[in-house]
Amino acid sequence: MSLMIRLRGHGLSFETDHGMSDEGDPWLVFHESDTGEVFAHFARTNGGYVVCAPRVKGSLSGTDLYELVKRFVNLCRYRQGTAPH
């Protein structure tokens, strides 16, 4: 199941934008469809990955994109009070 379908299942509607940095590294931004507010910005940089998002009040980084996404999702759940027990 894709991430977009999972997000829509929770009543969230996002659009994405993507591109390449001046250094040739890819980036991806999720922004809310109705407001345009950035939900999360993912990028590859310096051989690793980083995600910046208002919900995490800063950034997270790591060398494994899958693990970084899991940390991001879990932190968002924790901040919303919906973390699994």
WONORLIN-V688356 format. One record per residue. N is the residue number from 0. NEAR is the number of other C-alpha atoms within 10 Angstrom. D_CENTER is the distance of its C-alpha to the mean C-alpha in Angstrom with 2 decimals. Layout:
BEGIN
n=N near=NEAR d_center=D_CENTER
n=N near=NEAR d_center=D_CENTER
END
This chain:
BEGIN
n=0 near=5 d_center=16.65
n=1 near=6 d_center=13.73
n=2 near=8 d_center=10.27
n=3 near=14 d_center=11.47
n=4 near=11 d_center=14.67
n=5 near=11 d_center=13.30
n=6 near=12 d_center=11.46
n=7 near=11 d_center=14.75
n=8 near=10 d_center=16.68
n=9 near=8 d_center=15.46
n=10 near=8 d_center=16.57
n=11 near=13 d_center=13.34
n=12 near=15 d_center=13.70
n=13 near=19 d_center=11.16
n=14 near=14 d_center=12.09
n=15 near=15 d_center=10.53
n=16 near=10 d_center=12.02
n=17 near=13 d_center=12.33
n=18 near=12 d_center=14.96
n=19 near=12 d_center=16.50
n=20 near=12 d_center=17.13
n=21 near=7 d_center=20.81
n=22 near=8 d_center=20.87
n=23 near=10 d_center=19.77
n=24 near=14 d_center=16.31
n=25 near=15 d_center=13.66
n=26 near=18 d_center=10.55
n=27 near=16 d_center=8.22
n=28 near=19 d_center=7.28
n=29 near=20 d_center=6.70
n=30 near=18 d_center=9.63
n=31 near=15 d_center=11.96
n=32 near=13 d_center=14.96
n=33 near=10 d_center=17.64
n=34 near=8 d_center=16.83
n=35 near=11 d_center=14.71
n=36 near=12 d_center=12.78
n=37 near=17 d_center=9.40
n=38 near=16 d_center=6.76
n=39 near=19 d_center=3.88
n=40 near=19 d_center=5.47
n=41 near=22 d_center=5.65
n=42 near=21 d_center=9.39
n=43 near=20 d_center=12.32
n=44 near=16 d_center=15.01
n=45 near=10 d_center=18.26
n=46 near=9 d_center=18.02
n=47 near=13 d_center=14.78
n=48 near=21 d_center=11.04
n=49 near=20 d_center=9.15
n=50 near=22 d_center=5.87
n=51 near=19 d_center=7.19
n=52 near=18 d_center=6.85
n=53 near=13 d_center=10.11
n=54 near=15 d_center=9.74
n=55 near=16 d_center=9.89
n=56 near=8 d_center=12.55
n=57 near=9 d_center=12.05
n=58 near=15 d_center=10.15
n=59 near=16 d_center=9.92
n=60 near=20 d_center=11.44
n=61 near=16 d_center=13.16
n=62 near=14 d_center=15.12
n=63 near=12 d_center=13.88
n=64 near=17 d_center=10.56
n=65 near=11 d_center=11.22
n=66 near=12 d_center=12.03
n=67 near=19 d_center=9.10
n=68 near=18 d_center=6.78
n=69 near=11 d_center=9.80
n=70 near=15 d_center=10.10
n=71 near=21 d_center=6.81
n=72 near=14 d_center=7.92
n=73 near=15 d_center=11.38
n=74 near=16 d_center=11.03
n=75 near=17 d_center=9.78
n=76 near=14 d_center=12.75
n=77 near=13 d_center=14.99
n=78 near=12 d_center=14.56
n=79 near=10 d_center=15.32
n=80 near=9 d_center=18.22
n=81 near=11 d_center=17.39
n=82 near=12 d_center=16.97
n=83 near=7 d_center=19.23
n=84 near=3 d_center=22.57
END
